[in-house]
Amino acid sequence: MKKLIECVPNFSEGRDMSIIKQITDVIESVEGVKLLDVDPGKATNRTVVTFVGSPDEVCEAAFQAVKKAGEIIDMSKHHGEHPRFGATDVCPLIPVSNITMEETAELAHKLAKRIGNELGIPVYCYENAASEPKRRNLAECRSGEYERLKKKLSDPAWKPDAGPAEFNERVARTGATAVGARNFLIAYNINLNTTSTRRANAVAFDLRERGRPKREGNPITGKKAVNANGNEIWEPGLLKSVKAIGWYIEEYGIAQISMNLTDITVTPMHIAFDKACERAEARGLRVTGSELVGIMPLQAILDAGKYFLKKQQRSTGISDAEIIKIAVKTMGLDELTPFDPKKKIIEYLLEDESKERLIKMDLKTFANETASESPAPGGGSISAYMGAMGAALGTMVANLSAHKPGWDDRWEEFSAWAEKGKYYQDALVRMVDEDTNAFNRIMDAFSLPKSTNAEKQARKQAIQEATKYAIEVPFKVMSLCYESMQVMKAMVEIGNPNSVTDAAVGALAARSGVIGAGLNVKINAASLDDKDYVAKAITDANELVKKACALEAEILKLTETKMGS
């Protein structure tokens, strides 16, 4: 499996698009790197860029971006609302798949050293790449910002982890850079119906983990409290793993609470939003919406949508698109600018459209493609699609039951069934293209060269491996179709009686998917040399067909009984 990391550098330029374009051009010039998002902010005068790729590719692109930013951004002339101390202010590396945080931190160290040595830029390593505890926090590394960088570099306690420890002519222009390794961070701003930065800060301090300094007497003007060692005492805020400040955005004419959610498994976005609403109301303010800066994982917004659906006592077993819509509208993510899931959700940005050719078609085009002289999609893909439609019918009955008047006390029960149905529906939809992909793998294997004995052997092995995969895929379809029938059975038994036949039709479609995919298992197994594997595959397939037919008969009998009653 390929190692994949993400890089989210923040550049101290958010107004001149020609400068931003020069930086993103050098990122895209590195082969294998995919630029996912470019998010400039005029008021902050800062641009957040997101790209992904293999570790070596990403680190090379990051280095080239830092180099270019140092050439074309002059920090001595920079002004903006956001804290900053360099042309490339921060450059975090984030593990995405098949790579550990420890490996990512080592990559950050190598990148920091290269930036310091080759570009002459002071570098501080933070978060999981920090050289000492006090440097883990980005705010500490960046304290004093650019304006106090000269003094900071002269302090032995703040000697950079890489690069020069002096404020020379070049550093005066480039500033410093923080290179880190961290978990996925969501940059999230919450909009308030005020223009007061002070009021926004008050809410931010209520929420952020660090909180605010404790004061003696008056909580605003009183003397800061200290402990026996003379250190300030802080009153922690409500939310763990949250950093927050208040600011005024002239571009929108409102104040915002600017948050970094540094661990969304601890404090997810929807909890941050809800708590912000509570604290704003307590201070006579109102949250009017929010803003995602950069991109986010799909699960984060699905969790948010399900959270708000549950508060409405509505089923969560609906399409991802509908769940996302609920999240966007509830949190007002589209208040300031349009929210396009295809551009804001990392999984959608990384989708390989070439592997999802069929399920992107409309119904008529899909039917015409099936009817054409092309051998794919064939019976395997259609079996998967029949199963998907069967599961969709079971899910529909569960959702109708969850929303049925008079059954309000049972919405959670039916929501759980709808979620199960949606799982099978989504899985089987993916198998529509996967079955065709499996067929194409066999065709690709047969097209391999066979001039030499070595080529013949490699070709034969490739054909056998592709054939085995072409057995595994329809068997997976069989299993999913059969398992989904439990949803239809439950909906016939306990679901909305007005929709009992819909659930029954779903069972018919699922059973057909089992039998159809089973035929594909058998015909593909005939070409495999591993006869023990073949014998087991056919035995298992026959057993699933037998079980599916028996369950179908049971469901139809239950349906007839329900209709008769």
N, C-alpha and C positions, 0 to 999 in steps of 0.2 A: 504493500500500500504506500502511496506517495505521501511524503511529509509535506505539510502545508502550514504556513504561518501568514499572519496578517501584520501589516504595518500601518500605523495611523499617525503620520507626522503632522504637526501643526506649524504652519509658516506664518510669519508676522507680516502678512500682506493680505488684505481682503477687499481692496478697492480697485486696484489696477489689474484687470483681467489679462493683460498682455504679459505681466510678470508671472502671474499664476500659471498661465499657459506654458511659459518657458520651463517652469518646474515640472509640470505634469508631462510635458513632452519628453523630458529625459527619463522619467519613470517608465513611460510607455515604450521607450526605445529599448528597454531591456527585455529580450525575448523570454517569453514564459510568464511574465508578470501581467496580471489583469488589474487594471485600474477600475475600482468599483464606485468610488464616489468622490466628488470635489464639492466642498461646502464652504463658500466664502461668506464672510460677515462684514458688512460695511462699518457698523458701529464698533465692533471689536477689532477691526482691521486685522483679521486673522482668517486663515483658510485651513480647514481640516480636510486632509486627503486620506483616502483609504485604498490600499491595494493588497493583493494576495499573490502567493506563488510558492515555489519551493524555497527552502531557507537560503540557499546561495543566491538565487535570483532576487529575492526580496532584499537581502542585505546589500547587493550590488545596486539595486534601484534606489534604496534608501541613501546610500553613500553619494550617488550621483545627484540626488535631489538636494541633499545637504550642501554639496559643492556648488550647485547652481544657485541655490538660495543665498549662499554667502557671497556670491559674485554680483547679484542683482538687487539685493535688499540691503539698505543702509540703516542699521539700527539707531544711529545717532540722530536720525530724522523721523523715527517711528513714534506714533502715538495711537493709542487704542484703549478700549474699555477693559480688555482682558489682561490679566497678569502675564508678563512675558519677559524674557531676558536674552533672546537670541533670534536671529533670522529664521533658523529652524529652531523653534522654541523647545518642542519635545519630539522625540522619535521613539515611540514604544513598539516593541515586537510582541505579538500575541500568538500563542500556540492555537492552531485551529484543528489539526488532525494528525494523528500518528507521530506526535512529538511531545516531549515532556517539558514542563516549565524549566527544569534544570538545564536541558539542552538549549532552550530558548534564551535563558539567562547567559549562557556561554556565548551564544551568537551575539547578544547585546554587548558583551565585553569586547569581543573581537571588532565589532562595528565601531564602538567607542574609541578603541585604540587606533583604528585606521583613520577615523575622523580627526583625532587629535594629532597624530603623527603626520599625515599627508596634507591636511587642510589647515593645520595650525589653529584649530578652534578648541577652546576649553570645553571639556565634556564632564558632566556629572551623571553617574549611573544611579538609577532610582528603582523603587519597588523591588522586585525579585532579583534585580541585578545590582542592588546597592552594596557598596563595599563596607558600610557600617550602618547600624540601626537608624541613626538620625537622618541618613540620606534616603531611607525608604520613601519618605513622604515627599512628593514632588513640590509641595508648597514650601518645604524647608529648603530644598535645593534652589528654588527660585526666589527665595525671600530677598526683599530689597529690589528685585527686578533689575532691569538693565541699568537704571539710574545709580544703583549702588554696587554694580558688578566690579568696578575698579577696586573698591574697598574690600569686597569679598575675596577677590583673587589675591590680595596681599595678606590675607589672614591664613596662617598655616593650618588652622582647623578646617578651612574650606578650600584646601588645595584641590584642584580638579583631579578626577580619576584618570584623565588623559588630556593631552594638549598643554598649552602654555599656562603658567600661573602668573601671567602678567597682562596688564591692560595695554597692549601695544596698539599700533596704528591699525593693524588688521582686525584685532579683537574689538576695537572701538566700532568697527563697521559690522562685523558678524555677530557680536555678542557671544553668548555661550549656548550650548545645547545640552538638553537632558535626554539621555538614552536609557531606556528601561525595558524590562520584561514584565508583563502583567497579564492578568486575566482580562477577559472581554469587558470593556467599560462602555457604559452608555452615557453619552453627553446629552443632557436633558434639561431644557429650560421651561419653567412654568410661568405663564403670563398672569399678571395681576391688573386689576382695574384701578391702578394708581400710577402716578408719575414719581413717587417718592422712593428714592434709593434707600433711605433710612428705614422706611416701613418694610420694603422688600428684604432688607438685611435682617430685620427683626424676625421675620418668618423663617428666613434661611438659617439663622442661629438657633431657632427653636428646633429645626429639623436635623441639621448636620450632626454627625457623630461627635465632632469636637465640641460643639455647643458654643458657649460664650464665657468670658471671664466672670467669676463670682465677684460681687461688689458688696461692700459694707454699707448699710443704710439704704440709700436710694439705689434701686437696681439699674438706673441709667447713668447717674452722675456720681454715684458713691465711689469711694476709694476702692481700688482693686484689692481683693482679699489675697493674702499670701499664707503659705504654710510655715512651719518652724524653720525651714531651710531658706525662706525668703522667695520661694518660687510661687508664681501665680496659681491660684486655684481655679479650675475650670468646672462649670456645670455642664455635663454632657447633654447633647440633644437627643431627640427621639429615635433617630434612625441610624443603625449601624451601617458601616461601609458606604457612607454618603458624605460627600464634600459639597458645600453650598455657599454661595454669596449672593447678595442682591445687587442689581445694577439697573440703570436706565438705558433703554435702547431708543435713541433718537429716531432711527429709521422707522420704528413702529409707534413711537410716541407712548410707550408704556414701560413700566418697570417689570423686571423678571427676577425669578429665583433661578440662578444658574447652578445646575447640579452636575456632579460626576457620580454616577452610581458605580462604584468600583467593584462590587460583587453582587450581581443581580440575583444570586441564589440566597443572599442574605436579605437584601432590600430590593425587590423587583420594582419596576417602573410604576405599576398600578398602585402599589402601597405608598410610594413616594408621592404620587398624585393625590391620593385620598387624604394622606396626612397633611399635605400642603393645603388642601381645601379646608380641613378642620382648623388648622392654625391661622389661616388667612381670615376665616370667618370670626374666629375668636378675637382678632385684632381689627375687626370692622372692615375687612377687605373681602374681595371675591376673586377666585380663580376663574379666568375667562377662557383659558385654553392652555395649550402647551406646544412645545417645539422639540423635535428630535434633531440633534446636530450629528450629521454623519449617518451611519447605518446601524442596524440592530439585528440580532438573531431572530429567526422566525418564532422560536418557542417563546421568546419574551413577549411578543405582541399577542400570541395565541393565549398565553397565560393571563394577560391583561383582559382580553375579550371575554374569556371564560369567567374570570373573576366578576366582571360587571354583569354578565348574563346570570350568574348565580344570585347576585344581589337582586335581580329582577325576577327571580324564581322561574327562569326560562331554561330550556334544554341547551346543553353545550354540544350536543351531537349534530352540529350543522356544519356546513362547508367552511373551510379555512377562510375563504373570501368574506363570508358573512361575519365570522368571528372577528376578523381584522377590522371590518367596517364598524362593528360595535365599539371596539377599542378606540379607533380613530375618532369617532363621533363623541364618545364619552369623555375622552381626555382632550378633545379639541385640538388634535394634532394637525388639523388642516385650517386652523384659525388664521394664521399669518401667511402661510404658503400652502399650495396643494400638497397632499401627502400621497405619493405614488408608491404602493408596495413594491412594484417591480424595481424601483430605484432606491428603496430604503431598507429592504430586507435582504440580508446577505445571501441566504439560500437561493432567492429568486435571481439575484445578480449572477450567481454562479451556475445557474441551470444550463445544462448542455441541451440546447434545442434539438440537436441532431438525434438525440436518443429518445425524444418524445415527439416523434413525427406524427404518429397516429392519433394520440389523445388530444393533440392540438387542433385536429380537424373538427368541422361541424358534422352533424349527423349525416347529412346528405352526401358530403364529400367522402366521409368514411365508408358509407355504403357503396358509393361509386368506385372507390379504390378497391374495396373488397371484391366487387364484381368484375374488375378489370382483368386483363390477361396476366398481370403480375402475380406470382405465386404467393406473395405476402402482402397484406395480412391473410392468413389462412385460418384453418379450424382452431388452431391453438389460441390465436389472438381473439377470435370470436368467442371461444369458450370463456376466456378471461373476462371479456366484456359482458357476456351473459351473466356471469357470476357477479360482476360489479353492479349490474342493474338489479339483480335479485337482492343483493345487500342493500342497495339504495331504497328499494321498496320496503324492506324491513325497517330501515332507519326512518323512513317517512312515517310509518305507522307509529313508531316510538315517539317521534316529535309531535305528531298529531295528538297522541295520548297525553303527552306532557303538557300540552296547551289546551286540553279539553276543559270546558267550563264544568265546575263541580268536582274536578279531579285535582285541584290545586295542591292538596296535601300529598299527592303522589308524583309531583314533577321530578323530584330527584331520582326516584325509581326508574322512570321512563327515560330521563336524561342519561342515566348510566347505560341503559340498553341502546340508546341512540349513539352514544360514543362507541360502543362495541361495533354496532353496524357500520358506523363511519370508518372505523379502522379497517374492516374487511373491504368496504367499498374502495377506499383509497389504495389499499394494497393490491386489489385486483385490477384497478385502473392502471397502476404502474406495470402490471404483468402483461397488459395488452401490447405495449411496445417491447417489453422484455422478451416475449415469445418470438416476435419478429426479429429482434436482435439476435436471439439464439439461432434462428434459421440462417440469418446472414453470416453468422460465425462459421457455420458449416460450409456455406458457399465460398467464403473467403479461404477456408482451409483447403477445399478442393482446387482452388485456383493457384495454390502455391507451386513453385517450380519442382520438377521431378526429373531433371536431367542426370543427376549423379545419384549414387547409392545413399549418400548422406542426405541429399535433398529429399529423396524418396522416403527415407526413414523419418525425417523431420515432418514431412507432409502427412505421413500416416499417423504419427503421434498427434499432430494438430487436429486431424479429422476425428480421431478417437476422443480427444479432450472436448472438442466442440459437440460431438454427439452425446457425450455424457451430460454436458450442460443442457443440451436440448431435451434430455430426459428429466433432469432436475427441475427445469422451469415449469413444464406442464404438471409435474407431480405437485409442485408448490401451489399451482392453480387449483388442483384437485383438493388439496388440504384446506385452502382458504375458503373455497366454495362450500365444502362440507361443514366446516366450523361455523360459517356464517348462517347456516340453516337453523342453528340454535336461537338466533335472534328472531327469525321468522316464526319459529314454533312458539316462542314466548309471546310474541305479539298476537298470534292467533288465540292463545290461551287467556292473556290478561289485557291485551291492548284494546284500543277503541273499537267497539263492535261494529261500527259503521265501515271500518276499513279492514275487516278480517280477510276479505278476498284479495286485497292488495298484498297482504303478508303471504297468503297462499301462493299467489303468482310469483312472488319473490322466491319462494321455496322451489317452485317448478324451474325457474331460471337457474337457480343455484345447482339443483340436481343435474340439469342439462350441462352446466359448466363442468361438473365432476365427470360425467360420462364422456363429454367431448375431449377434455384434456386427457382423460384416460386413454382414449384412442391414440392420441399423440405420443403418450409414453410408450405404448406398445409398438407403434410403427417405427419410432426412433430407436427403440431398444434392439430392433432386428439388425441394426448396422453396427452394434457394439461387440467387440471381441471378448470383453470380460463377461463370461456367461454366468458367473455367480452373481455379479451385480445385476445382470439382466433378469435372472430368475427372481431375485428379491424384489426388484422394481415392479415386475409384472404381478407378482403375488400381492404386494402392497397396494397396487393400483386396483386390482380386482376386489380387494377387501373394502377399499374406500367406495367403490361403485356400489357394492352390496349394501354398505351402511347408509349411503346417501339415498338409495331407492327405498330402503326400509323407513328412513326418517321422513322422506317425502310422503309415503303412504300414511304414516302416523299423522302428519300435519294436515293432509287432505281429509282424513277421517275427522279430526278435530274441527276443521273448517265446516264440514257438512253438519256436524252437531251444533256448532255455533249458529249457523245459518238457519237451522231448523228451530232453534230456540228463539 
